[in-house]
């Protein structure tokens, strides 16, 4: 379960690393998220401008950073998103490719805001162009499943690959299903439990679809691994 800290802003947004949507900041922000706030300023000439301040939320508060620093954090979060979703985040496109193999992506959450996110061969751990080529275009219905429950079950065949690490999930092994909607129907992207520790830890497992059908032995195994 994600951690949150209290933080308020009259005019600000935070980037949800799971969806790359940018909700307005109200009374709190998610730990680890990039945020940006705006305020109107008047120059000596009398001209009014809108100044943007960037930062990252940590457990002990929000730390102000420059845009280049937060863009590096967004690069890592975007890579996690791409590995998990197998598609581009919303409002993201290729901006420029370099001879050294790096690629700049433009992430523009609004008409007035954009970030230059650089993916390097070191960060991707491989060829960036090949990695991006294998991604699907962003699909709205793939993330519009916030009302659907995550699902837990034993893998039925051993043919499905984990959408986080790309290795097979063994038949009979417990797996976690991430809900998505496609053409109005719920489908699941399956993950190893250990690949989704950040989702499971602190979560009430009774809220997972399928938890009530697990055997006592399977529930004990979950608790043994640290999931409550």
Backbone as CSV, one residue per row, in Angstrom:
resi,resn,N_x,N_y,N_z,CA_x,CA_y,CA_z,C_x,C_y,C_z
1,UNK,0.841,-1.193,0.000,0.000,0.000,0.000,0.880,1.247,0.000
2,UNK,0.540,2.194,-0.836,1.340,3.408,-0.959,1.252,4.254,0.308
3,UNK,2.368,4.910,0.641,2.393,5.829,1.775,2.128,7.250,1.286
4,UNK,1.511,8.040,2.158,1.170,9.409,1.812,1.677,10.342,2.903
5,UNK,1.957,11.571,2.518,2.306,12.597,3.498,1.387,13.793,3.294
6,UNK,1.184,14.517,4.362,0.352,15.714,4.260,1.101,16.797,3.491
7,UNK,0.431,17.369,2.529,1.029,18.443,1.738,-0.095,19.143,0.988
8,UNK,-0.131,20.444,1.068,-1.207,21.207,0.428,-0.625,22.242,-0.519
9,UNK,-1.383,22.541,-1.548,-0.974,23.558,-2.509,-2.224,24.150,-3.144
10,UNK,-2.214,25.456,-3.317,-3.348,26.103,-3.975,-3.389,25.788,-5.464
11,UNK,-2.208,25.489,-6.025,-2.141,25.241,-7.464,-0.978,24.295,-7.723
12,UNK,-1.259,23.021,-7.700,-0.187,22.054,-7.879,-0.710,20.698,-8.318
13,UNK,0.196,19.870,-8.818,-0.151,18.548,-9.339,0.935,17.551,-8.927
14,UNK,0.555,16.283,-8.835,1.550,15.247,-8.593,1.392,14.161,-9.654
15,UNK,2.509,13.531,-10.021,2.514,12.514,-11.066,2.370,11.140,-10.418
16,UNK,1.258,10.479,-10.686,1.041,9.135,-10.159,1.926,8.161,-10.938
17,UNK,2.920,7.521,-10.300,3.840,6.650,-11.039,3.189,5.384,-11.575
18,UNK,2.012,5.038,-11.072,1.319,3.846,-11.558,0.500,4.114,-12.811
19,UNK,0.097,5.369,-13.013,-0.770,5.695,-14.146,-0.230,6.820,-15.020
20,UNK,0.710,7.582,-14.483,1.224,8.796,-15.118,0.109,9.797,-15.406
21,UNK,-0.924,9.751,-14.572,-1.912,10.814,-14.530,-1.422,11.865,-13.533
22,UNK,-1.958,13.070,-13.611,-1.500,14.155,-12.736,-2.677,14.779,-11.985
23,UNK,-3.100,14.154,-10.886,-4.188,14.732,-10.085,-3.764,16.052,-9.438
24,UNK,-4.746,16.894,-9.159,-4.474,18.123,-8.412,-4.056,17.770,-6.991
25,UNK,-3.114,18.516,-6.447,-2.730,18.333,-5.052,-3.816,18.935,-4.176
26,UNK,-4.283,18.140,-3.218,-5.302,18.627,-2.290,-4.695,18.752,-0.889
27,UNK,-4.744,17.679,-0.132,-4.212,17.734,1.225,-3.028,16.795,1.445
28,UNK,-2.750,15.939,0.467,-1.662,14.979,0.642,-1.113,14.565,-0.719
29,UNK,0.110,14.015,-0.700,0.731,13.489,-1.913,1.362,12.144,-1.582
30,UNK,1.524,11.340,-2.585,2.068,9.998,-2.407,3.589,10.039,-2.295
31,UNK,4.125,9.320,-1.335,5.572,9.256,-1.145,6.227,8.676,-2.402
32,UNK,7.280,9.335,-2.855,7.997,8.898,-4.041,7.570,9.582,-5.318
33,UNK,6.470,10.316,-5.258,5.947,10.933,-6.475,6.607,12.279,-6.764
34,UNK,6.704,12.571,-8.050,7.156,13.886,-8.507,5.969,14.837,-8.465
35,UNK,6.211,16.061,-8.050,5.126,17.038,-8.023,5.621,18.374,-8.545
36,UNK,4.678,19.191,-8.955,5.035,20.544,-9.388,3.920,21.501,-9.007
37,UNK,4.327,22.657,-8.519,3.383,23.681,-8.077,3.623,24.959,-8.871
38,UNK,2.585,25.780,-8.950,2.659,26.997,-9.757,2.209,28.202,-8.943
39,UNK,2.768,29.339,-9.280,2.317,30.598,-8.696,2.620,31.749,-9.658
40,UNK,1.772,32.747,-9.604,1.971,33.921,-10.458,2.973,34.870,-9.807
41,UNK,3.883,35.376,-10.600,4.877,36.332,-10.113,4.899,37.546,-11.035
42,UNK,5.219,38.691,-10.454,5.300,39.927,-11.229,6.755,40.363,-11.341
43,UNK,7.227,40.518,-12.568,8.601,40.944,-12.803,8.749,42.440,-12.551
44,UNK,9.997,42.898,-12.497,10.259,44.327,-12.287,9.637,45.184,-13.382
45,UNK,9.464,44.584,-14.547,8.879,45.316,-15.675,7.365,45.437,-15.564
46,UNK,6.809,44.736,-14.567,5.361,44.729,-14.428,4.695,43.563,-15.122
47,UNK,5.480,42.807,-15.886,4.929,41.650,-16.583,4.665,40.510,-15.602
48,UNK,3.536,39.861,-15.760,3.191,38.722,-14.909,3.579,37.420,-15.598
49,UNK,4.194,36.530,-14.832,4.550,35.208,-15.348,4.053,34.149,-14.372
50,UNK,4.032,32.917,-14.843,3.691,31.791,-13.978,4.965,30.999,-13.719
51,UNK,5.390,30.938,-12.465,6.605,30.221,-12.078,6.237,28.829,-11.581
52,UNK,7.004,27.837,-12.007,6.753,26.450,-11.615,7.894,25.945,-10.746
53,UNK,7.544,25.328,-9.630,8.518,24.736,-8.717,8.340,23.224,-8.723
54,UNK,9.452,22.491,-8.769,9.404,21.031,-8.855,9.946,20.408,-7.570
55,UNK,9.485,19.199,-7.287,9.959,18.515,-6.100,9.567,17.053,-6.098
56,UNK,9.986,16.359,-5.058,9.669,14.944,-4.870,9.223,14.742,-3.433
57,UNK,8.196,13.939,-3.244,7.670,13.672,-1.907,8.439,12.530,-1.249
58,UNK,8.985,12.806,-0.071,9.651,11.793,0.738,8.906,11.666,2.067
59,UNK,9.258,10.648,2.837,8.550,10.414,4.095,8.678,11.593,5.047
60,UNK,9.799,12.315,4.958,10.016,13.439,5.871,9.607,14.780,5.264
61,UNK,8.977,14.754,4.102,8.499,15.995,3.501,8.840,16.093,2.027
62,UNK,8.489,17.210,1.431,8.748,17.446,0.008,10.077,18.171,-0.157
63,UNK,10.935,17.647,-1.007,12.222,18.269,-1.286,12.163,18.945,-2.653
64,UNK,12.482,20.215,-2.677,12.490,20.968,-3.930,13.704,20.552,-4.759
65,UNK,13.488,20.307,-6.037,14.562,19.933,-6.956,14.382,20.697,-8.254
66,UNK,15.446,20.723,-9.068,15.274,21.359,-10.363,14.627,20.365,-11.329
67,UNK,14.211,20.875,-12.464,13.451,20.056,-13.407,14.267,18.886,-13.938
68,UNK,15.555,19.086,-14.108,16.401,18.005,-14.612,16.465,16.857,-13.610
69,UNK,16.534,17.183,-12.327,16.602,16.135,-11.299,15.308,15.327,-11.247
70,UNK,14.167,16.007,-11.281,12.906,15.262,-11.206,12.681,14.466,-12.483
71,UNK,13.218,14.934,-13.602,13.079,14.190,-14.855,13.831,12.865,-14.789
72,UNK,14.956,12.829,-14.066,15.685,11.571,-13.884,14.865,10.584,-13.057
73,UNK,14.159,11.093,-12.055,13.293,10.231,-11.248,12.125,9.735,-12.089
74,UNK,11.560,10.620,-12.900,10.474,10.213,-13.794,10.937,9.135,-14.771
75,UNK,12.195,9.197,-15.205,12.713,8.197,-16.140,12.646,6.801,-15.529
76,UNK,13.048,6.673,-14.267,13.004,5.369,-13.597,11.563,4.910,-13.389
77,UNK,10.686,5.832,-13.010,9.289,5.476,-12.807,8.621,5.116,-14.127
78,UNK,8.987,5.834,-15.190,8.422,5.535,-16.502,8.869,4.160,-16.982
79,UNK,10.120,3.818,-16.712,10.620,2.502,-17.099,9.864,1.403,-16.354
80,UNK,9.611,1.604,-15.061,8.814,0.640,-14.295,7.419,0.507,-14.896
81,UNK,6.826,1.625,-15.254,5.493,1.622,-15.867,5.511,0.818,-17.166
82,UNK,6.512,1.057,-17.997,6.600,0.369,-19.285,6.803,-1.129,-19.112
83,UNK,7.634,-1.519,-18.145,7.842,-2.943,-17.883,6.541,-3.600,-17.418
84,UNK,5.785,-2.886,-16.604,4.556,-3.445,-16.042,3.409,-3.439,-17.043
85,UNK,3.213,-2.315,-17.704,2.055,-2.154,-18.589,2.310,-2.612,-20.018
86,UNK,3.571,-2.723,-20.390,3.936,-3.090,-21.762,3.416,-2.084,-22.780
87,UNK,3.342,-0.837,-22.393,2.889,0.207,-23.307,3.461,1.554,-22.866
88,UNK,3.334,2.530,-23.746,3.760,3.885,-23.411,2.828,4.481,-22.361
89,UNK,3.339,5.342,-21.495,2.450,6.098,-20.610,1.619,7.075,-21.436
90,UNK,0.557,7.609,-20.859,-0.224,8.613,-21.585,0.608,9.865,-21.851
91,UNK,0.272,10.544,-22.932,0.885,11.845,-23.256,2.406,11.771,-23.391
92,UNK,2.887,10.654,-23.927,4.326,10.439,-24.061,4.679,10.087,-25.500
93,UNK,5.722,10.707,-26.024,6.160,10.416,-27.393,7.674,10.557,-27.492
94,UNK,8.246,9.910,-28.506,9.686,10.013,-28.741,10.012,11.402,-29.269
95,UNK,11.013,12.013,-28.656,11.420,13.362,-29.048,12.706,13.354,-29.869
96,UNK,13.716,12.577,-29.402,15.004,12.589,-30.090,15.802,11.343,-29.736
97,UNK,16.512,10.806,-30.730,17.416,9.676,-30.517,18.855,10.147,-30.688
98,UNK,19.772,9.523,-29.941,21.172,9.939,-29.954,22.067,8.807,-30.452
99,UNK,23.240,9.186,-30.943,24.191,8.210,-31.466,24.666,7.241,-30.390
100,UNK,24.646,7.671,-29.128,25.099,6.796,-28.039,24.022,5.816,-27.589
101,UNK,22.862,5.828,-28.263,21.804,4.875,-27.942,20.735,5.394,-27.013
102,UNK,20.930,6.585,-26.452,19.915,7.167,-25.570,18.756,7.734,-26.395
103,UNK,17.603,7.800,-25.767,16.409,8.342,-26.422,15.712,9.288,-25.453
104,UNK,15.369,10.470,-25.947,14.585,11.421,-25.161,13.109,11.235,-25.463
105,UNK,12.314,11.122,-24.409,10.861,11.069,-24.532,10.277,12.357,-23.970
106,UNK,9.264,12.865,-24.613,8.559,14.025,-24.079,7.284,13.553,-23.394
107,UNK,7.206,13.827,-22.111,6.000,13.527,-21.334,5.314,14.855,-21.059
108,UNK,4.139,15.041,-21.642,3.429,16.322,-21.544,2.059,16.104,-20.916
109,UNK,1.986,16.158,-19.580,0.704,15.906,-18.911,-0.355,16.960,-19.184
110,UNK,0.046,18.126,-19.676,-0.935,19.158,-20.018,-0.400,19.988,-21.175
111,UNK,-1.220,20.889,-21.654,-0.823,21.756,-22.762,0.330,22.672,-22.366
112,UNK,0.453,22.943,-21.067,1.430,23.920,-20.591,2.619,23.296,-19.871
113,UNK,2.580,21.996,-19.631,3.634,21.343,-18.857,4.208,20.172,-19.635
114,UNK,5.518,20.040,-19.610,6.157,18.897,-20.258,7.489,18.606,-19.578
115,UNK,7.893,17.344,-19.658,9.164,16.897,-19.095,9.933,16.157,-20.185
116,UNK,11.228,16.372,-20.245,12.090,15.628,-21.151,12.696,14.475,-20.359
117,UNK,12.290,13.267,-20.700,12.692,12.072,-19.958,13.669,11.274,-20.818
118,UNK,14.881,11.095,-20.330,15.909,10.404,-21.119,16.068,8.963,-20.657
119,UNK,15.896,8.037,-21.604,16.166,6.624,-21.350,17.515,6.288,-21.960
120,UNK,18.402,5.742,-21.158,19.743,5.380,-21.614,19.872,3.862,-21.698
121,UNK,20.837,3.347,-22.479,21.052,1.897,-22.518,21.350,1.320,-21.134
122,UNK,22.034,2.098,-20.292,22.352,1.630,-18.935,21.083,1.497,-18.105
123,UNK,20.183,2.461,-18.242,18.943,2.426,-17.471,18.038,1.294,-17.940
124,UNK,17.940,1.128,-19.253,17.070,0.093,-19.825,17.720,-1.282,-19.731
125,UNK,19.046,-1.286,-19.570,19.824,-2.532,-19.556,19.719,-3.237,-20.908
126,UNK,19.854,-2.430,-21.964,19.774,-2.992,-23.305,19.600,-1.893,-24.331
127,UNK,19.174,-2.303,-25.513,18.956,-1.365,-26.607,17.649,-0.606,-26.395
128,UNK,17.735,0.706,-26.287,16.544,1.510,-25.982,15.545,1.468,-27.130
129,UNK,16.036,1.580,-28.368,15.132,1.563,-29.520,14.351,0.254,-29.588
130,UNK,15.040,-0.862,-29.359,14.361,-2.165,-29.386,13.326,-2.263,-28.275
131,UNK,13.699,-1.769,-27.100,12.769,-1.805,-25.967,11.504,-1.012,-26.278
132,UNK,11.670,0.185,-26.821,10.515,1.027,-27.122,9.687,0.453,-28.266
133,UNK,10.349,-0.195,-29.208,9.640,-0.766,-30.362,8.642,-1.836,-29.920
134,UNK,8.981,-2.565,-28.871,8.127,-3.660,-28.401,6.936,-3.181,-27.572
135,UNK,6.890,-1.889,-27.248,5.793,-1.372,-26.431,4.566,-1.077,-27.283
136,UNK,3.397,-1.264,-26.691,2.151,-0.862,-27.338,1.932,0.628,-27.134
137,UNK,1.118,1.211,-27.998,0.681,2.580,-27.754,-0.207,2.603,-26.516
138,UNK,-0.276,3.745,-25.870,-1.115,3.870,-24.681,-2.570,3.585,-25.028
139,UNK,-3.235,2.820,-24.167,-4.656,2.522,-24.332,-5.393,3.005,-23.093
140,UNK,-6.361,3.851,-23.302,-7.127,4.405,-22.185,-7.809,3.319,-21.384
141,UNK,-8.390,2.333,-22.090,-9.148,1.307,-21.375,-8.251,0.410,-20.540
142,UNK,-6.955,0.417,-20.816,-6.044,-0.453,-20.070,-5.812,0.029,-18.652
143,UNK,-6.072,1.298,-18.374,-5.855,1.816,-17.027,-7.154,2.267,-16.377
144,UNK,-8.254,2.166,-17.105,-9.531,2.611,-16.573,-10.213,1.467,-15.836
145,UNK,-9.548,0.961,-14.824,-10.076,-0.185,-14.093,-9.950,0.036,-12.597
146,UNK,-10.058,1.269,-12.175,-9.825,1.604,-10.773,-10.873,1.000,-9.847
147,UNK,-12.050,0.668,-10.380,-13.096,0.091,-9.544,-13.003,-1.428,-9.467
148,UNK,-12.098,-2.020,-10.234,-11.955,-3.469,-10.245,-10.924,-3.909,-9.210
149,UNK,-11.163,-5.057,-8.606,-10.251,-5.578,-7.595,-9.088,-6.320,-8.243
150,UNK,-7.940,-6.249,-7.589,-6.835,-7.121,-7.965,-7.233,-8.551,-7.598
151,UNK,-6.644,-9.518,-8.268,-7.049,-10.916,-8.101,-5.848,-11.772,-7.727
152,UNK,-6.075,-12.733,-6.849,-5.023,-13.677,-6.487,-5.528,-15.088,-6.743
153,UNK,-4.670,-15.911,-7.328,-5.044,-17.296,-7.611,-3.784,-18.095,-7.903
154,UNK,-3.940,-19.409,-7.951,-2.842,-20.275,-8.358,-2.804,-20.326,-9.881
155,UNK,-1.610,-20.208,-10.450,-1.471,-20.252,-11.910,-2.023,-21.569,-12.440
156,UNK,-2.798,-21.478,-13.513,-3.519,-22.654,-14.003,-2.719,-23.510,-14.974
157,UNK,-1.797,-22.885,-15.711,-1.135,-23.655,-16.761,0.386,-23.564,-16.752
158,UNK,0.924,-22.487,-16.218,2.367,-22.290,-16.279,2.830,-21.683,-17.588
159,UNK,1.874,-21.218,-18.423,2.243,-20.616,-19.709,2.268,-19.093,-19.663
160,UNK,1.676,-18.501,-18.622,1.619,-17.037,-18.541,2.924,-16.481,-17.984
161,UNK,3.370,-15.380,-18.566,4.586,-14.713,-18.093,4.236,-13.580,-17.148
162,UNK,5.114,-13.345,-16.198,4.962,-12.211,-15.286,5.155,-10.922,-16.071
163,UNK,4.229,-9.975,-15.935,4.317,-8.725,-16.678,5.338,-7.763,-16.076
164,UNK,5.923,-8.157,-14.953,6.971,-7.330,-14.349,8.361,-7.798,-14.759
165,UNK,8.621,-9.107,-14.621,9.976,-9.614,-14.879,10.090,-10.446,-16.151
166,UNK,8.961,-10.729,-16.816,8.930,-11.435,-18.105,9.277,-12.919,-18.018
167,UNK,9.381,-13.486,-16.822,9.620,-14.925,-16.713,8.304,-15.637,-16.432
168,UNK,8.273,-16.941,-16.744,7.039,-17.705,-16.589,6.652,-17.853,-15.118
169,UNK,5.355,-17.901,-14.879,4.821,-18.176,-13.545,4.466,-19.655,-13.510
170,UNK,5.108,-20.403,-12.642,4.948,-21.852,-12.616,3.511,-22.258,-12.305
171,UNK,3.084,-23.357,-12.894,1.751,-23.887,-12.629,1.594,-24.174,-11.141
172,UNK,0.505,-23.702,-10.560,0.240,-23.901,-9.145,0.790,-22.809,-8.250
173,UNK,1.699,-21.988,-8.775,2.266,-20.888,-7.988,1.244,-19.759,-7.869
174,UNK,1.148,-19.175,-6.692,0.229,-18.055,-6.518,0.692,-16.871,-7.352
175,UNK,-0.265,-16.244,-8.002,0.034,-15.089,-8.847,-0.971,-13.982,-8.571
176,UNK,-0.554,-12.749,-8.861,-1.393,-11.582,-8.610,-1.831,-10.990,-9.945
177,UNK,-3.143,-10.787,-10.093,-3.699,-10.263,-11.327,-4.025,-8.782,-11.225
178,UNK,-3.426,-8.003,-12.124,-3.691,-6.565,-12.199,-4.841,-6.334,-13.178
179,UNK,-5.962,-5.765,-12.725,-7.127,-5.636,-13.611,-6.951,-4.549,-14.661
180,UNK,-7.492,-4.809,-15.830,-7.566,-3.794,-16.882,-8.835,-4.056,-17.674
181,UNK,-9.307,-3.037,-18.337,-10.513,-3.155,-19.143,-10.146,-3.100,-20.611
182,UNK,-10.685,-4.030,-21.376,-10.489,-4.028,-22.820,-11.823,-4.328,-23.477
183,UNK,-12.296,-3.358,-24.256,-13.587,-3.465,-24.932,-14.691,-3.804,-23.931
184,UNK,-14.594,-3.174,-22.766,-15.633,-3.317,-21.760,-15.526,-4.546,-20.888
185,UNK,-14.516,-5.374,-21.095,-14.368,-6.605,-20.316,-13.106,-6.539,-19.456
186,UNK,-13.205,-7.113,-18.268,-12.058,-7.122,-17.357,-11.116,-8.258,-17.735
187,UNK,-9.849,-7.940,-17.863,-8.821,-8.957,-18.039,-7.719,-8.674,-17.022
188,UNK,-6.768,-9.582,-16.927,-5.737,-9.443,-15.893,-4.345,-9.592,-16.487
189,UNK,-3.443,-8.770,-15.978,-2.021,-8.925,-16.259,-1.411,-9.595,-15.029
190,UNK,-0.808,-10.745,-15.237,-0.368,-11.547,-14.100,1.065,-11.221,-13.701
191,UNK,1.303,-11.294,-12.384,2.619,-10.984,-11.821,2.963,-12.018,-10.749
192,UNK,4.270,-12.290,-10.596,4.717,-13.022,-9.411,4.393,-12.192,-8.168
193,UNK,4.114,-12.853,-7.074,3.848,-12.122,-5.829,5.048,-11.271,-5.428
194,UNK,6.238,-11.853,-5.507,7.425,-11.113,-5.069,7.728,-9.915,-5.960
195,UNK,7.248,-9.950,-7.202,7.458,-8.808,-8.103,6.525,-7.649,-7.768
196,UNK,5.498,-7.920,-6.983,4.517,-6.890,-6.660,4.427,-6.659,-5.161
197,UNK,5.564,-6.820,-4.478,5.596,-6.627,-3.027,5.076,-5.252,-2.642
198,UNK,5.416,-4.239,-3.460,5.000,-2.867,-3.133,3.478,-2.736,-3.119
199,UNK,2.782,-3.584,-3.880,1.322,-3.549,-3.902,0.748,-4.313,-2.718
200,UNK,1.331,-5.467,-2.416,0.758,-6.365,-1.417,1.056,-5.974,0.022
201,UNK,2.257,-5.468,0.270,2.615,-5.182,1.653,1.734,-4.071,2.215
202,UNK,1.135,-4.354,3.353,0.240,-3.396,3.985,-1.189,-3.480,3.492
203,UNK,-1.430,-4.304,2.466,-2.782,-4.437,1.927,-3.570,-5.470,2.726
204,UNK,-4.849,-5.223,2.902,-5.740,-6.214,3.491,-6.023,-7.256,2.417
205,UNK,-5.417,-8.437,2.555,-5.542,-9.452,1.511,-6.975,-9.914,1.313
206,UNK,-7.828,-9.697,2.307,-9.235,-10.067,2.148,-9.915,-9.257,1.050
207,UNK,-9.293,-8.138,0.659,-9.867,-7.301,-0.389,-9.543,-7.821,-1.782
208,UNK,-8.634,-8.789,-1.878,-8.281,-9.353,-3.174,-9.342,-10.340,-3.638
209,UNK,-9.750,-10.204,-4.889,-10.677,-11.190,-5.439,-9.978,-12.545,-5.487
210,UNK,-10.652,-13.564,-5.002,-10.098,-14.907,-5.011,-9.431,-15.317,-3.714
211,UNK,-9.192,-14.355,-2.805,-8.507,-14.706,-1.561,-9.330,-15.686,-0.739
212,UNK,-10.659,-15.515,-0.764,-11.515,-16.389,0.045,-11.561,-17.819,-0.489
213,UNK,-11.052,-18.043,-1.705,-11.046,-19.401,-2.261,-9.701,-20.102,-2.056
214,UNK,-8.712,-19.396,-1.501,-7.410,-20.010,-1.264,-7.499,-21.027,-0.133
215,UNK,-6.668,-22.040,-0.221,-6.620,-23.036,0.844,-5.927,-22.452,2.067
216,UNK,-6.110,-23.102,3.193,-5.456,-22.649,4.417,-3.940,-22.693,4.250
217,UNK,-3.463,-23.710,3.556,-2.026,-23.837,3.319,-1.501,-22.653,2.501
218,UNK,-2.262,-22.239,1.495,-1.844,-21.103,0.669,-1.852,-19.802,1.469
219,UNK,-2.814,-19.649,2.346,-2.872,-18.433,3.168,-1.713,-18.389,4.153
220,UNK,-1.377,-19.544,4.713,-0.236,-19.617,5.630,1.047,-19.258,4.890
221,UNK,1.170,-19.737,3.647,2.354,-19.437,2.852,2.468,-17.937,2.591
222,UNK,1.344,-17.273,2.347,1.353,-15.821,2.148,1.871,-15.110,3.395
223,UNK,1.378,-15.517,4.544,1.811,-14.892,5.793,3.284,-15.176,6.069
224,UNK,3.722,-16.374,5.695,5.125,-16.733,5.909,6.043,-15.830,5.089
225,UNK,5.563,-15.411,3.918,6.343,-14.527,3.057,6.245,-13.064,3.479
226,UNK,5.453,-12.805,4.507,5.375,-11.440,5.013,4.154,-10.669,4.576
227,UNK,3.241,-11.333,3.839,2.012,-10.673,3.419,0.934,-10.970,4.446
228,UNK,0.285,-9.923,4.932,-0.701,-10.100,5.999,-2.127,-10.019,5.443
